[in-house]
Each structure stands twice: as structure tokens, then as C-alpha cells.
Amino acid sequence: MKHWLLFYDVAPDYLIRREAFRAAHLAYAKAAVADGALLLGGALADPPDGAVLLFVADDPEPVAAFARDDPYVVNGVVTGWRVRAWNTVVGRNAAHPL
């Protein structure tokens, strides 16, 4: 298994626009946590201009699928996203411990 970071770019009025879809987004994210795919996620702060989610998967497709179906993406709260491999090497859950 590998770690993957999902980066979200958000609309300028993100804090206002997210309210209508926040419950659906959080339920969607919590289901991914329950499935073991999503390890951590949250909005960036100061300024609140994006979000980062940490996944574990064999390849990036499940992460991309999550993004495509996320209520924030579907409803334009998230304006762009990208998936990046993260080679974790230290820490209790590192994918490639050294």
C-alpha cells in the first residue's frame, strides 16, 4: 500500500458555499474512513484556500474516484484537485520505513 495526498483548490467564497454541502461531504469522507482508504483530511487554515486529504491505496485511481464523486467537487465548492504520491519513510504508519 502507498500513501496518496489529494489536494483541493477551493472557490474564493469556499467558507460560505461549503455550508450547503458540508453534511454530505463529511458523510462521504467518513464512509471512506470507515472503508480504511481515507486516513486524514481537512481544510487548510490562515488562509482557508484549500484542503488536503491523506489516503492509503495501491494506486491513485481510488483517490481520483473519491475526488470525482465528492459533493464538494460535484457542486463546485472545490474548483480543482490533484493526486500526488507521498513516499512516507518515518513514523508509525510509514509506507516505506527507513
TIMI-2910 file (N, C-alpha, C, CB; in pm, 1 decimal, decimal comma, always signed):
<rs>
+----------+----------+----------+----------+----------+----------+----------+----------+----------+----------+----------+----------+------+
!      n_x !      n_y !      n_z !     ca_x !     ca_y !     ca_z !      c_x !      c_y !      c_z !     cb_x !     cb_y !     cb_z ! resn !
+----------+----------+----------+----------+----------+----------+----------+----------+----------+----------+----------+----------+------+
!    +83,4 !   -118,5 !     +0,0 !     +0,0 !     +0,0 !     +0,0 !    +87,9 !   +124,9 !     +0,0 !    -94,9 !     -0,2 !   +121,4 !  Met !
!    +39,2 !   +228,1 !    -64,5 !   +110,1 !   +354,5 !    -74,3 !    +23,4 !   +465,3 !    -15,4 !   +147,4 !   +385,7 !   -221,3 !  Lys !
!    +88,8 !   +573,9 !    +21,0 !    +15,8 !   +692,3 !    +65,3 !     -2,6 !   +787,3 !    -52,6 !    +90,1 !   +763,1 !   +182,0 !  His !
!   -117,7 !   +850,9 !    -55,2 !   -152,0 !   +945,9 !   -159,8 !   -211,5 !  +1069,9 !    -95,4 !   -250,5 !   +883,7 !   -262,3 !  Trp !
!   -170,6 !  +1185,9 !   -144,3 !   -228,7 !  +1312,0 !    -99,1 !   -322,1 !  +1363,1 !   -206,5 !   -118,8 !  +1416,9 !    -66,8 !  Leu !
!   -440,2 !  +1400,9 !   -163,6 !   -538,2 !  +1464,1 !   -251,2 !   -544,4 !  +1610,9 !   -212,2 !   -679,9 !  +1395,2 !   -240,6 !  Leu !
!   -505,7 !  +1696,8 !   -303,9 !   -507,8 !  +1841,1 !   -281,4 !   -631,7 !  +1899,0 !   -347,0 !   -379,2 !  +1908,8 !   -336,5 !  Phe !
!   -703,8 !  +1981,7 !   -272,7 !   -821,3 !  +2050,8 !   -325,3 !   -793,0 !  +2200,5 !   -334,9 !   -945,2 !  +2024,4 !   -236,0 !  Tyr !
!   -829,6 !  +2259,2 !   -448,3 !   -836,7 !  +2403,6 !   -463,2 !   -983,4 !  +2440,7 !   -444,5 !   -780,3 !  +2452,1 !   -603,9 !  Asp !
!  -1009,2 !  +2548,1 !   -374,7 !  -1147,5 !  +2581,0 !   -342,0 !  -1188,1 !  +2716,7 !   -399,1 !  -1167,3 !  +2580,1 !   -191,1 !  Val !
!  -1318,6 !  +2735,1 !   -412,4 !  -1374,4 !  +2860,9 !   -461,6 !  -1340,2 !  +2973,7 !   -364,6 !  -1528,0 !  +2849,6 !   -480,3 !  Ala !
!  -1328,9 !  +3095,7 !   -415,2 !  -1295,2 !  +3209,2 !   -327,0 !  -1391,8 !  +3225,4 !   -209,9 !  -1293,0 !  +3337,4 !   -407,3 !  Pro !
!  -1518,4 !  +3193,1 !   -231,5 !  -1618,9 !  +3203,8 !   -125,0 !  -1646,7 !  +3067,0 !    -60,7 !  -1749,8 !  +3263,4 !   -181,1 !  Asp !
!  -1542,6 !  +2985,9 !    -53,3 !  -1549,9 !  +2848,6 !     -3,3 !  -1621,3 !  +2836,4 !   +131,2 !  -1411,4 !  +2792,2 !     +8,9 !  Tyr !
!  -1585,6 !  +2919,6 !   +226,8 !  -1643,9 !  +2906,6 !   +360,9 !  -1794,9 !  +2925,5 !   +359,7 !  -1580,7 !  +3007,3 !   +455,5 !  Leu !
!  -1843,3 !  +3008,1 !   +270,8 !  -1987,9 !  +3030,3 !   +259,3 !  -2052,3 !  +2918,2 !   +178,1 !  -2017,2 !  +3167,6 !   +193,8 !  Ile !
!  -1993,3 !  +2885,6 !    +62,4 !  -2051,8 !  +2786,8 !    -28,9 !  -2053,1 !  +2645,9 !    +28,1 !  -1976,5 !  +2786,6 !   -158,8 !  Arg !
!  -1957,3 !  +2612,7 !   +113,1 !  -1949,9 !  +2475,4 !   +162,0 !  -2066,0 !  +2438,6 !   +253,2 !  -1820,5 !  +2454,4 !   +235,0 !  Arg !
!  -2125,9 !  +2536,0 !   +317,9 !  -2230,6 !  +2505,8 !   +416,8 !  -2342,7 !  +2421,1 !   +359,0 !  -2288,3 !  +2634,4 !   +472,3 !  Glu !
!  -2384,4 !  +2447,9 !   +236,6 !  -2496,4 !  +2373,8 !   +176,6 !  -2461,9 !  +2226,6 !   +152,1 !  -2537,9 !  +2439,4 !    +44,9 !  Ala !
!  -2333,9 !  +2195,4 !   +140,2 !  -2291,8 !  +2060,4 !   +104,4 !  -2204,4 !  +1993,9 !   +210,6 !  -2217,7 !  +2064,0 !    -25,7 !  Phe !
!  -2184,2 !  +2061,8 !   +321,1 !  -2089,7 !  +2012,9 !   +422,0 !  -2132,6 !  +1879,5 !   +482,8 !  -2073,9 !  +2115,9 !   +532,1 !  Arg !
!  -2258,7 !  +1864,4 !   +517,4 !  -2304,5 !  +1738,6 !   +577,4 !  -2283,6 !  +1622,4 !   +481,0 !  -2453,1 !  +1748,4 !   +617,2 !  Ala !
!  -2314,7 !  +1642,0 !   +353,7 !  -2296,8 !  +1536,0 !   +254,1 !  -2148,3 !  +1505,0 !   +234,6 !  -2361,0 !  +1576,7 !   +119,7 !  Ala !
!  -2065,9 !  +1608,6 !   +229,3 !  -1921,1 !  +1589,9 !   +213,5 !  -1863,4 !  +1513,6 !   +332,6 !  -1850,1 !  +1726,4 !   +198,1 !  His !
!  -1900,7 !  +1551,6 !   +453,3 !  -1847,5 !  +1484,6 !   +572,3 !  -1894,3 !  +1340,2 !   +580,9 !  -1888,6 !  +1559,8 !   +698,3 !  Leu !
!  -2018,2 !  +1313,6 !   +544,7 !  -2067,2 !  +1175,2 !   +544,2 !  -1990,8 !  +1092,5 !   +441,8 !  -2218,6 !  +1170,9 !   +514,0 !  Ala !
!  -1964,6 !  +1150,9 !   +326,7 !  -1888,2 !  +1084,2 !   +220,9 !  -1746,2 !  +1054,6 !   +269,3 !  -1884,6 !  +1171,3 !    +92,6 !  Tyr !
!  -1682,6 !  +1152,1 !   +332,8 !  -1547,1 !  +1134,1 !   +384,5 !  -1544,7 !  +1030,5 !   +496,3 !  -1490,9 !  +1267,4 !   +434,9 !  Ala !
!  -1641,6 !  +1034,5 !   +584,9 !  -1645,7 !   +938,2 !   +694,9 !  -1664,1 !   +795,7 !   +644,1 !  -1757,9 !   +973,5 !   +791,8 !  Lys !
!  -1737,9 !   +777,5 !   +535,0 !  -1752,5 !   +644,8 !   +475,1 !  -1617,4 !   +595,7 !   +422,2 !  -1857,5 !   +647,6 !   +360,9 !  Ala !
!  -1537,5 !   +686,2 !   +363,9 !  -1404,6 !   +648,7 !   +315,3 !  -1311,9 !   +614,7 !   +432,0 !  -1344,0 !   +762,3 !   +230,8 !  Ala !
!  -1328,3 !   +681,8 !   +544,6 !  -1251,5 !   +648,6 !   +665,3 !  -1291,5 !   +509,1 !   +713,0 !  -1275,1 !   +754,6 !   +778,3 !  Val !
!  -1420,1 !   +482,7 !   +718,3 !  -1468,9 !   +351,7 !   +763,4 !  -1419,2 !   +239,5 !   +672,9 !  -1622,1 !   +350,8 !   +768,2 !  Ala !
!  -1401,7 !   +268,0 !   +543,9 !  -1350,1 !   +169,0 !   +448,8 !  -1199,3 !   +149,3 !   +461,2 !  -1384,3 !   +210,8 !   +307,0 !  Asp !
!  -1132,4 !   +238,8 !   +536,1 !   -989,0 !   +228,8 !   +555,1 !   -906,3 !   +300,3 !   +449,8 !   -950,5 !    +87,3 !   +558,2 !  Gly !
!   -970,2 !   +367,9 !   +355,7 !   -897,3 !   +435,6 !   +248,1 !   -849,0 !   +574,3 !   +289,2 !   -985,2 !   +446,9 !   +125,0 !  Ala !
!   -933,0 !   +649,2 !   +356,2 !   -900,8 !   +785,9 !   +397,2 !   -848,5 !   +784,1 !   +540,3 !  -1025,1 !   +878,9 !   +384,9 !  Leu !
!   -726,5 !   +834,5 !   +558,6 !   -665,1 !   +835,4 !   +691,2 !   -686,3 !   +967,5 !   +763,6 !   -517,0 !   +806,8 !   +680,1 !  Leu !
!   -669,6 !  +1077,6 !   +692,3 !   -683,1 !  +1211,5 !   +749,8 !   -732,4 !  +1306,4 !   +640,9 !   -547,3 !  +1261,4 !   +810,3 !  Leu !
!   -800,6 !  +1408,9 !   +682,0 !   -841,0 !  +1510,8 !   +585,8 !   -884,3 !  +1635,8 !   +657,7 !   -953,4 !  +1459,8 !   +496,0 !  Gly !
!   -869,4 !  +1748,2 !   +589,1 !   -915,6 !  +1872,8 !   +648,2 !   -876,7 !  +1992,3 !   +563,8 !   -860,4 !  +1888,2 !   +787,7 !  Gly !
!   -938,5 !  +2103,2 !   +598,2 !   -915,2 !  +2228,6 !   +527,6 !   -786,2 !  +2294,1 !   +574,6 !  -1033,1 !  +2323,8 !   +547,4 !  Ala !
!   -721,4 !  +2363,1 !   +483,6 !   -606,7 !  +2446,2 !   +520,5 !   -658,5 !  +2571,6 !   +589,9 !   -520,3 !  +2483,1 !   +395,1 !  Leu !
!   -577,5 !  +2627,5 !   +675,7 !   -619,3 !  +2745,2 !   +752,1 !   -522,3 !  +2860,4 !   +729,9 !   -628,9 !  +2711,9 !   +902,2 !  Ala !
!   -571,5 !  +2978,5 !   +750,5 !   -490,3 !  +3100,5 !   +751,6 !   -401,7 !  +3117,7 !   +629,4 !   -405,1 !  +3102,1 !   +873,0 !  Asp !
!   -453,5 !  +3128,3 !   +510,8 !   -593,3 !  +3143,8 !   +472,6 !   -658,7 !  +3008,6 !   +441,0 !   -604,4 !  +3236,9 !   +352,1 !  Pro !
!   -790,8 !  +3002,5 !   +448,2 !   -863,5 !  +2879,3 !   +416,0 !   -880,3 !  +2866,2 !   +263,6 !  -1002,7 !  +2877,7 !   +486,6 !  Pro !
!   -770,9 !  +2834,6 !   +196,2 !   -772,4 !  +2836,4 !    +49,6 !   -752,5 !  +2699,5 !    -14,5 !   -666,6 !  +2929,0 !     -0,1 !  Asp !
!   -776,9 !  +2594,0 !    +60,3 !   -764,0 !  +2460,1 !     +5,2 !   -784,0 !  +2356,0 !   +112,2 !   -628,8 !  +2441,9 !    -60,5 !  Gly !
!   -762,7 !  +2231,9 !    +73,9 !   -774,9 !  +2120,5 !   +167,7 !   -678,7 !  +2011,1 !   +123,3 !   -922,5 !  +2067,0 !   +174,7 !  Ala !
!   -643,4 !  +1924,3 !   +218,0 !   -555,1 !  +1811,6 !   +189,9 !   -613,5 !  +1688,0 !   +257,9 !   -408,4 !  +1839,8 !   +239,2 !  Val !
!   -615,5 !  +1577,7 !   +183,9 !   -665,3 !  +1451,0 !   +236,4 !   -559,9 !  +1344,5 !   +212,7 !   -800,6 !  +1411,2 !   +170,3 !  Leu !
!   -535,4 !  +1261,4 !   +312,5 !   -435,1 !  +1155,2 !   +305,6 !   -505,6 !  +1020,6 !   +290,6 !   -343,9 !  +1156,0 !   +431,9 !  Leu !
!   -469,5 !   +949,5 !   +184,1 !   -527,6 !   +819,0 !   +155,0 !   -420,9 !   +711,7 !   +156,8 !   -598,7 !   +820,3 !    +20,0 !  Phe !
!   -464,7 !   +587,2 !   +171,0 !   -379,0 !   +471,3 !   +152,2 !   -447,5 !   +383,8 !    +47,0 !   -354,7 !   +392,8 !   +288,4 !  Val !
!   -368,9 !   +346,8 !    -56,3 !   -422,1 !   +265,3 !   -165,7 !   -305,0 !   +210,3 !   -246,0 !   -518,6 !   +348,2 !   -257,2 !  Ala !
!   -331,9 !   +112,2 !   -328,8 !   -227,7 !    +55,2 !   -414,0 !   -192,7 !   +147,4 !   -530,1 !   -271,9 !    -80,1 !   -467,1 !  Asp !
!   -291,3 !   +223,6 !   -578,2 !   -269,1 !   +313,2 !   -691,2 !   -359,2 !   +435,3 !   -674,6 !   -296,9 !   +240,9 !   -827,2 !  Asp !
!   -341,3 !   +537,8 !   -757,6 !   -414,3 !   +662,6 !   -736,2 !   -560,7 !   +660,6 !   -778,5 !   -346,1 !   +770,9 !   -808,6 !  Pro !
!   -605,2 !   +559,5 !   -850,1 !   -741,9 !   +561,9 !   -903,2 !   -850,2 !   +572,2 !   -795,8 !   -765,6 !   +438,5 !   -984,8 !  Glu !
!   -843,2 !   +498,4 !   -684,7 !   -947,3 !   +514,4 !   -582,7 !   -951,5 !   +656,6 !   -524,7 !   -925,0 !   +414,0 !   -470,3 !  Pro !
!   -836,5 !   +720,3 !   -518,5 !   -830,3 !   +857,3 !   -467,8 !   -896,7 !   +951,8 !   -568,5 !   -682,5 !   +900,0 !   -441,0 !  Val !
!   -865,8 !   +934,3 !   -695,8 !   -928,0 !  +1015,4 !   -800,2 !  -1078,9 !   +991,5 !   -804,3 !   -865,4 !   +984,0 !   -937,2 !  Ala !
!  -1120,8 !   +867,1 !   -786,5 !  -1264,2 !   +836,4 !   -784,9 !  -1332,7 !   +906,5 !   -668,3 !  -1287,2 !   +684,2 !   -776,3 !  Ala !
!  -1265,7 !   +907,9 !   -552,4 !  -1320,9 !   +980,1 !   -437,6 !  -1342,2 !  +1126,4 !   -474,5 !  -1227,4 !   +968,1 !   -314,4 !  Phe !
!  -1239,8 !  +1186,9 !   -533,2 !  -1249,5 !  +1329,3 !   -568,4 !  -1362,4 !  +1354,1 !   -668,2 !  -1116,2 !  +1379,2 !   -626,8 !  Ala !
!  -1371,0 !  +1272,9 !   -770,6 !  -1473,5 !  +1295,2 !   -874,0 !  -1615,0 !  +1292,6 !   -817,5 !  -1461,0 !  +1190,3 !   -983,1 !  Arg !
!  -1638,2 !  +1209,6 !   -714,6 !  -1772,9 !  +1193,9 !   -659,3 !  -1798,8 !  +1273,1 !   -532,0 !  -1798,2 !  +1050,6 !   -632,1 !  Asp !
!  -1698,8 !  +1345,4 !   -482,4 !  -1714,2 !  +1424,6 !   -360,5 !  -1819,5 !  +1534,3 !   -383,9 !  -1577,4 !  +1487,3 !   -317,4 !  Asp !
!  -1916,8 !  +1547,7 !   -295,6 !  -2017,4 !  +1653,3 !   -311,7 !  -1957,5 !  +1793,6 !   -326,4 !  -2111,0 !  +1651,8 !   -193,8 !  Pro !
!  -1844,5 !  +1819,2 !   -265,5 !  -1779,8 !  +1949,9 !   -283,0 !  -1733,0 !  +1969,4 !   -427,1 !  -1660,6 !  +1964,1 !   -186,8 !  Tyr !
!  -1681,2 !  +1865,1 !   -489,0 !  -1635,4 !  +1873,4 !   -627,9 !  -1755,4 !  +1882,1 !   -721,6 !  -1547,0 !  +1751,3 !   -664,3 !  Val !
!  -1850,5 !  +1793,0 !   -701,9 !  -1968,5 !  +1787,0 !   -787,7 !  -2043,3 !  +1920,4 !   -790,0 !  -2061,8 !  +1675,6 !   -741,0 !  Val !
!  -2044,4 !  +1990,5 !   -677,5 !  -2120,4 !  +2115,1 !   -665,7 !  -2035,4 !  +2241,4 !   -677,2 !  -2192,5 !  +2116,9 !   -535,1 !  Asn !
!  -1910,8 !  +2226,9 !   -720,0 !  -1828,0 !  +2343,3 !   -749,8 !  -1766,3 !  +2415,3 !   -631,5 !  -1907,0 !  +2438,3 !   -823,5 !  Gly !
!  -1777,9 !  +2359,3 !   -512,3 !  -1711,5 !  +2418,8 !   -396,0 !  -1560,4 !  +2400,1 !   -411,0 !  -1762,9 !  +2354,3 !   -262,1 !  Val !
!  -1521,1 !  +2282,6 !   -458,3 !  -1382,8 !  +2255,0 !   -495,2 !  -1370,7 !  +2281,7 !   -644,4 !  -1340,5 !  +2107,3 !   -459,1 !  Val !
!  -1277,2 !  +2367,4 !   -680,7 !  -1263,3 !  +2410,8 !   -820,0 !  -1156,0 !  +2334,0 !   -896,3 !  -1231,7 !  +2558,0 !   -824,5 !  Thr !
!  -1072,9 !  +2261,0 !   -825,2 !   -969,7 !  +2180,1 !   -887,8 !   -910,2 !  +2085,6 !   -786,6 !   -861,0 !  +2267,7 !   -949,3 !  Gly !
!   -854,5 !  +1975,4 !   -834,7 !   -794,1 !  +1878,6 !   -744,4 !   -682,4 !  +1805,6 !   -816,1 !   -898,9 !  +1779,0 !   -691,7 !  Trp !
!   -590,3 !  +1749,9 !   -738,0 !   -481,4 !  +1670,1 !   -791,7 !   -438,9 !  +1567,0 !   -687,6 !   -362,0 !  +1759,8 !   -832,9 !  Arg !
!   -393,8 !  +1454,4 !   -736,5 !   -347,6 !  +1344,1 !   -652,1 !   -197,0 !  +1333,1 !   -668,8 !   -419,1 !  +1208,8 !   -689,0 !  Val !
!   -127,6 !  +1321,7 !   -556,7 !    +18,2 !  +1306,0 !   -558,6 !    +58,1 !  +1188,8 !   -469,9 !    +88,8 !  +1436,3 !   -511,6 !  Arg !
!   +151,4 !  +1109,0 !   -519,2 !   +208,7 !  +1002,3 !   -436,5 !   +291,8 !  +1067,1 !   -327,5 !   +295,3 !   +902,9 !   -521,8 !  Ala !
!   +288,9 !  +1009,3 !   -209,1 !   +367,2 !  +1060,2 !    -96,1 !   +449,2 !   +944,2 !    -42,4 !   +275,0 !  +1122,2 !    +16,3 !  Trp !
!   +578,4 !   +951,0 !    -56,9 !   +668,6 !   +845,3 !    -10,7 !   +700,7 !   +866,4 !   +136,3 !   +798,8 !   +842,4 !    -94,7 !  Asn !
!   +618,9 !   +811,7 !   +221,5 !   +638,6 !   +826,0 !   +365,6 !   +746,8 !   +728,3 !   +412,1 !   +505,3 !   +801,5 !   +442,5 !  Thr !
!   +842,6 !   +780,8 !   +489,8 !   +956,0 !   +698,1 !   +532,4 !   +977,7 !   +695,7 !   +683,0 !  +1080,6 !   +746,5 !   +466,3 !  Val !
!   +918,8 !   +788,1 !   +756,1 !   +930,8 !   +785,6 !   +901,7 !   +792,1 !   +795,8 !   +962,9 !  +1022,2 !   +900,7 !   +952,6 !  Val !
!   +780,6 !   +740,9 !  +1080,4 !   +653,3 !   +742,0 !  +1151,1 !   +594,8 !   +602,4 !  +1160,1 !   +555,1 !   +835,5 !  +1082,5 !  Gly !
!   +505,5 !   +587,3 !  +1253,2 !   +446,4 !   +456,4 !  +1283,6 !   +380,6 !   +392,6 !  +1162,0 !   +344,5 !   +470,2 !  +1394,7 !  Arg !
!   +319,1 !   +472,3 !  +1076,0 !   +245,1 !   +417,4 !   +962,7 !   +312,3 !   +445,6 !   +829,3 !   +105,5 !   +472,9 !   +961,1 !  Asn !
!   +442,7 !   +467,8 !   +828,9 !   +514,4 !   +495,6 !   +704,2 !   +499,9 !   +377,5 !   +608,5 !   +664,3 !   +524,7 !   +732,0 !  Ala !
!   +477,2 !   +409,5 !   +482,4 !   +462,8 !   +305,8 !   +381,8 !   +597,1 !   +241,9 !   +345,2 !   +397,5 !   +363,2 !   +258,0 !  Ala !
!   +705,4 !   +319,2 !   +356,3 !   +839,8 !   +272,6 !   +323,1 !   +935,7 !   +307,4 !   +436,3 !   +888,3 !   +334,5 !   +189,7 !  His !
!   +919,6 !   +245,9 !   +553,2 !  +1001,0 !   +285,0 !   +669,0 !  +1150,4 !   +262,5 !   +645,1 !   +956,8 !   +207,4 !   +792,4 !  Pro !
!  +1227,4 !   +359,9 !   +691,2 !  +1373,1 !   +350,9 !   +684,1 !  +1430,0 !   +328,5 !   +822,8 !  +1433,4 !   +478,2 !   +621,0 !  Leu !
+----------+----------+----------+----------+----------+----------+----------+----------+----------+----------+----------+----------+------+
</rs>
